[in-house]
Amino acid sequence: MGQYLKKKWLLVKINQKRAEMISLGDRLGLGAKETIDCSQQLDRLLNQYQECDKSIYTINIQEVPYELSQVIKNLLKKTAS
């Protein structure tokens, strides 16, 4: 599966899981085992999304000339701090 397609698929799954978690929280309470399990599943999906996002940036940086990639990396470092 391509990175962009995987990212879109993850967004759909994240939104579904978020809606499920909200529904469980409303029905069973925030401390219910089912709600907590659903929250942990959502966390895993969000982590996968972030990893996918990182790999997309890595691929894009590798496709540009060296000088431009250095500028991009420096800008990313500045925005991260």
Secondary structure, DSSP 8 states (H G I E B T S, - for coil): --HHHHHHHHHHHHHHHHHHHHHHHHHH-TTSHHHHHHHHHHHHHHHHHHHHHHHHHHHHHHTS-HHHHHHHHHHHHHHH-
